[in-house]
Amino acid sequence: MTALTRAKSMKFDMGFEPTPRDRGWAVLRGLACVALVSALPLAAAAEVDEAQLGALMEVMLFDEVVSVLAQEGQDMAEDFSEGGFGVPKPAWKDMLGRLYDPAAMSKAFLDEMAEALEGCDLPEMVAFFSTDLGGRIARLELETRKAMSDEAAQAAAGQAWAELDPDTVRARLIEDYVEVNDLVEMNVVGAMNSDIAYYRGLWSEGFEAEEGLTDGDLLNEIWASEPEVRADVSEWVYGFSTLAYEPLSDDEFEAYIDFARTDAGQQLNTALFASFDAVYEHLSRGLGAGTAMLMQKYQGEQL
């Protein structure tokens, strides 16, 4: 998935159709300036074992995950500058660099995870990812996410899934993995919420919608694209799963799915989606606000 996809049909008074979709959310789990960094409200401190949480983040390569997500956000400068919105690329880079700051994102994710994992079985989660298999899986997921930042790699992964015989054990395992973690549905919801937050952020800074367009109209416009988004998400999720877990034997992959079915596995999956969606909703709102401010600042200026 590219950072900017599919132009929306909604028209705005300024004549632009900005259409960012930042898809960093919890797909990795399938494994999760003005109104910018300050737009990331951190969750209240939660009653969670900090040592266990720290151990879980370490074995799941949390810092490296956040670095990848931050880089993906910062790399949207190229997409925005090519969008023809009249804003010079350095201005986009500066805005996105402050919004997708790795330290701020890491703190926000960590606080959200602390809240989402309150009362959950962290020791079992740590135990799984501390094994040789768990460690390999965490590394495979991370490296695959890095690789799929490239559109050609995304296409190749999607093609690999499309060409996989559906009657094979591997195809069944991938289907089981996606279903057990509800990866398609959860990511579709995350994408829709991210879009809604973006436009609300855009309008919060005076970028006016077409006269008479209500919140209800906005929701209808965004959800009208749900089938297209679902198809896009499905291709990404199944392609990712095909590529990421290819080095695992069928028995190893099944062991990972068995963990995902446990109470601890389900708790972790739910917490990751909740945390990533919460942070990316705030990021999207900040992105919309920052976009509006830059477009208004540079409108009509000689670039």
Secondary structure, DSSP 8 states (H G I E B T S, - for coil): --SB----S--BTTS----B----TGGGGT---TTTGGG----------HHHHHHHHHHTTHHHHHHHHHHHHHTHHHHHHTTT-S--HHHHHHHHHHHT-HHHHHHHHHHHHHHHTTTS-HHHHHHHHHSHHHHHHHHHHHHHHHHTTSHHHHHHHHHHHHTS-TTSHHHHHHHHHHHHTTHHHHHHHHHHHHHHHHHHHHHHTT--BSTT--HHHHHHHHHHTHHHHHHHHHHHHHHHHHHHTTTS-HHHHHHHHHHHHSHHHHHHHHHHHHHHHHHHHHHHHHHHHHHHHHHHHHTT---
